[in-house]
């Protein structure tokens, strides 16, 4: 078993379990639209349902179209993630971690869409002047962190390539 497989699989499993357990806990213990202050004025645990995509996009589309669209997009994303994973070198741990996080988040939200026809969101932040960031969940967080790690990995490898190219051009 390669390091990349262990890391990607571990990240996937942890994200999926934590996402599903937190959504079940929210659904079981909070009524819809409840808001529990964790840091009053800044961070709350809520119980909201999102029938749309990020920021509620497509929430008003007919349910059949939404389901076909979201399941299709999720399955395509899973295929792309697996294809990227297969191209990683066996020791590429950071990219493997990132892809595992993204895959866990994508599958967590896909499970919600298939079984609930909507996604449970419960993390709510109020920022400045009363602006509230749209509620989100563990799966969403894992996707964002995974994409951020991929960007960092890309920037680091780009920097290494530029450094080695400049080292190579200055040698006789």
C-alpha positions as semicolon CSV with decimal commas, in nm:
position;residue;x (nm);y (nm);z (nm)
1;X;0,000;0,000;0,000
2;X;0,155;0,329;-0,111
3;X;0,173;0,638;0,113
4;X;-0,055;0,826;-0,126
5;X;-0,320;0,553;-0,099
6;X;-0,312;0,547;0,282
7;X;-0,333;0,925;0,306
8;X;-0,605;0,969;0,042
9;X;-0,813;0,685;0,182
10;X;-0,769;0,804;0,541
11;X;-0,873;1,159;0,452
12;X;-1,171;1,030;0,254
13;X;-1,293;0,803;0,535
14;X;-1,245;1,062;0,812
15;X;-1,423;1,337;0,619
16;X;-1,709;1,111;0,517
17;X;-1,764;0,974;0,870
18;X;-1,737;1,315;1,040
19;X;-1,967;1,471;0,778
20;X;-2,234;1,202;0,807
21;X;-2,220;1,188;1,189
22;X;-2,246;1,566;1,227
23;X;-2,538;1,586;0,984
24;X;-2,719;1,305;1,167
25;X;-2,655;1,479;1,501
26;X;-2,786;1,811;1,371
27;X;-3,092;1,646;1,217
28;X;-3,163;1,453;1,538
29;X;-3,102;1,726;1,796
30;X;-3,195;2,058;1,635
31;X;-3,521;2,169;1,488
32;X;-3,512;2,322;1,145
33;X;-3,388;2,684;1,161
34;X;-3,258;2,652;1,520
35;X;-2,954;2,865;1,596
36;X;-2,725;2,792;1,891
37;X;-2,466;3,059;1,970
38;X;-2,115;2,920;2,012
39;X;-1,943;3,260;1,996
40;X;-2,235;3,506;2,020
41;X;-2,238;3,756;1,736
42;X;-1,988;3,552;1,533
43;X;-2,034;3,171;1,519
44;X;-2,351;2,963;1,551
45;X;-2,459;2,603;1,505
46;X;-2,773;2,604;1,293
47;X;-2,997;2,361;1,112
48;X;-3,074;2,463;0,758
49;X;-3,146;2,270;0,443
50;X;-3,000;2,361;0,105
51;X;-3,179;2,226;-0,199
52;X;-2,945;2,418;-0,428
53;X;-2,572;2,437;-0,483
54;X;-2,325;2,673;-0,319
55;X;-2,494;2,992;-0,200
56;X;-2,835;2,838;-0,284
57;X;-2,782;2,836;-0,661
58;X;-3,048;2,637;-0,849
59;X;-3,259;2,602;-0,533
60;X;-3,572;2,701;-0,724
61;X;-3,521;2,457;-1,013
62;X;-3,758;2,159;-1,030
63;X;-3,647;1,876;-0,800
64;X;-3,601;1,622;-1,081
65;X;-3,370;1,854;-1,273
66;X;-3,177;1,941;-0,958
67;X;-3,125;1,576;-0,873
68;X;-3,011;1,483;-1,224
69;X;-2,780;1,785;-1,236
70;X;-2,625;1,744;-0,890
71;X;-2,581;1,368;-0,909
72;X;-2,429;1,398;-1,257
73;X;-2,191;1,676;-1,153
74;X;-2,092;1,481;-0,841
75;X;-2,022;1,162;-1,036
76;X;-1,817;1,354;-1,293
77;X;-1,623;1,518;-1,008
78;X;-1,555;1,177;-0,851
79;X;-1,427;1,052;-1,188
80;X;-1,197;1,352;-1,227
81;X;-1,066;1,314;-0,871
82;X;-0,990;0,944;-0,929
83;X;-0,819;1,026;-1,261
84;X;-0,600;1,292;-1,091
85;X;-0,522;1,052;-0,808
86;X;-0,403;0,783;-1,049
87;X;-0,154;1,027;-1,205
88;X;0,009;1,114;-0,871
89;X;0,348;0,970;-0,792
90;X;0,342;0,712;-0,508
91;X;0,501;0,959;-0,263
92;X;0,284;1,263;-0,345
93;X;0,127;1,294;-0,002
94;X;-0,003;1,651;-0,010
95;X;-0,196;1,611;-0,334
96;X;-0,325;1,273;-0,214
97;X;-0,449;1,435;0,108
98;X;-0,615;1,713;-0,091
99;X;-0,789;1,470;-0,326
100;X;-0,904;1,255;-0,034
101;X;-1,055;1,561;0,135
102;X;-1,231;1,670;-0,183
103;X;-1,360;1,319;-0,253
104;X;-1,488;1,278;0,104
105;X;-1,672;1,610;0,082
106;X;-1,817;1,538;-0,260
107;X;-1,943;1,194;-0,153
108;X;-2,080;1,330;0,176
109;X;-2,292;1,589;-0,001
110;X;-2,388;1,339;-0,273
111;X;-2,524;1,102;-0,007
112;X;-2,735;1,388;0,132
113;X;-2,868;1,472;-0,212
114;X;-2,958;1,112;-0,291
115;X;-3,125;1,029;0,042
116;X;-3,263;1,369;0,148
117;X;-3,287;1,557;-0,185
118;X;-3,109;1,840;-0,006
119;X;-2,795;1,904;0,197
120;X;-2,790;1,973;0,571
121;X;-2,580;2,280;0,656
122;X;-2,508;2,384;1,013
123;X;-2,201;2,606;1,042
124;X;-2,299;2,972;1,044
125;X;-2,065;3,272;1,067
126;X;-2,167;3,635;1,102
127;X;-1,894;3,857;0,973
128;X;-1,895;4,235;0,970
129;X;-2,193;4,470;0,986
130;X;-2,435;4,181;1,027
131;X;-2,331;4,003;0,705
132;X;-2,371;3,627;0,741
133;X;-2,169;3,385;0,535
134;X;-2,400;3,121;0,385
135;X;-2,428;2,818;0,613
136;X;-2,210;2,521;0,526
137;X;-2,106;2,179;0,658
138;X;-1,804;1,953;0,709
139;X;-1,817;1,827;0,348
140;X;-1,807;2,182;0,213
141;X;-1,516;2,265;0,444
142;X;-1,320;1,958;0,332
143;X;-1,371;2,049;-0,034
144;X;-1,246;2,405;0,022
145;X;-0,945;2,291;0,228
146;X;-0,866;2,023;-0,033
147;X;-0,876;2,272;-0,319
148;X;-0,658;2,510;-0,116
149;X;-0,403;2,233;-0,059
150;X;-0,401;2,153;-0,431
151;X;-0,333;2,518;-0,509
152;X;-0,048;2,525;-0,254
153;X;0,093;2,204;-0,400
154;X;0,073;2,349;-0,751
155;X;0,241;2,673;-0,644
156;X;0,515;2,483;-0,459
157;X;0,586;2,255;-0,753
158;X;0,582;2,552;-0,990
159;X;0,835;2,729;-0,767
160;X;1,055;2,418;-0,756
161;X;1,042;2,390;-1,136
162;X;1,137;2,755;-1,179
163;X;1,418;2,725;-0,927
164;X;1,562;2,414;-1,093
165;X;1,526;2,575;-1,439
166;X;1,717;2,883;-1,325
167;X;1,982;2,664;-1,159
168;X;2,017;2,462;-1,478
169;X;2,046;2,768;-1,702
170;X;2,326;2,921;-1,497
171;X;2,549;2,614;-1,507
172;X;2,822;2,595;-1,779
